[in-house]
Amino acid sequence: MADGAALTEPRLVRWLLTGAALAFLGVFLFVPLALVFAKALADGFGAYVEAIREPVALAAVRLTLTAAAIAVPVNLLFGLAAAWSIAKFRFPGKNLLITLIDLPFSVSPVISGMIYVLLFGAHGIFGPWLQAHDVKIIFAVPGIVLATIFVTSPMVARELIPLMQSQGNDEEEAALTLGASGLQTFFRVSLPKIRWGLLYGVVLCNARAMGEFGAVSVVSGHIRGATNTMPLHVEILYNEYQFSAAFAVASLLALLALVTLAIKSVIEWRTAR
C-alpha cells in the first residue's frame, strides 16, 4: 500500500464529513448571523441608522471600544511576558503561575465581577479609602476596564505558551552565542516565530473584550450613556421590547467582530506575500 493511500479516506466519507461540518456552521453560525441582520433591518434602513446614531448607543460603542483598546495591549504584554517566562525558564512556582493564568477560564465572569465589587465597592475592602479620596472604580469606567482585563487575560498567554514550548530554545541560544543581545534575540528570532500565534491570541482577546457581558454587567451599574457597553445596551433594549434597535446594535457588534477577523486575514495575506 502506498504511503498516501493510508491517509486517504473514501470519497463518501470525505463528503459526509465536509457536509456535516458545513451543516453545523450553517445552523449555529451563518443562519443566526443572518437573522441578526434581518431583524435589525426589519423596520427599514432609516430606523437601523437611527438606532445606531442614538447618543446612548454611541456612548455604548465608545465605551466598548475604549475597554477593548485598553485590555488588549495590557493582555498582549502580559501574555508575552508570561509565555516567555514559562516556556524559556525554570523557576519555583511555575505550575502555580500556569494555574493562575487559567483561573479566568474556570471562574464564572459574574463571580469575577463580584470579586471586584467586594474589593472596590462602597462596602468593600478598599471602598472606604476610595470614597475618602473621591476615586470611583465600581459603577464607573475603571471597573469595566478591570473586569474586561481579567476575563480576557488568558487569551494571549494560552495561545503562546504551548507554541513557544514546542519551538524550544535552540535558535535563541544560537543567537546569544553569536553575540546577539536579549532584545535582538527577542525581536529578530523569537517574535517572528510566534507572530501568528500572537496575532490569533490578540484577535481572540479583542473579540472577548468587545463581547464580554457577565463581569461587566456586575460592575457597570447599568448607567445609560455612562457605563453601559454594547452587550449591556442590547440587553436593555431587548428587555424594553425595542427589538429592532436591539438587533441593530447587536449587528454592529457582529460587524466589529467580522472586521477584526478581516484585519487578521489581511495581515496574514500581506505577510505571506
Buried (B, 14 or more C-beta within 10 A) or exposed (E): EEEEEEEEEEEEEEEEEEEEEEEEEEEEEEEEBEEBBEBBBEBEEEBBEBBBEBEBBEBBBEBBBBBBEBBBEBBBEBBBEBBBBBBEEEEEEEEEBBEEBBEBEEBEBEEBBBBBBBBBBEEBEEBEEBEEEEEEBBBBBBBBBBBBBBBBBBBBBBBBBEBBEEBEBEBBEEBBEEEBEEEEBBEEBBEEBBEBBBBBBBBBBBBBBBBBBBBBBBBBBEEEBBBBBBBBBBBBBBEEEBBBBBBBBBBBBBEBBEEBEEBBEEBBEEEEE
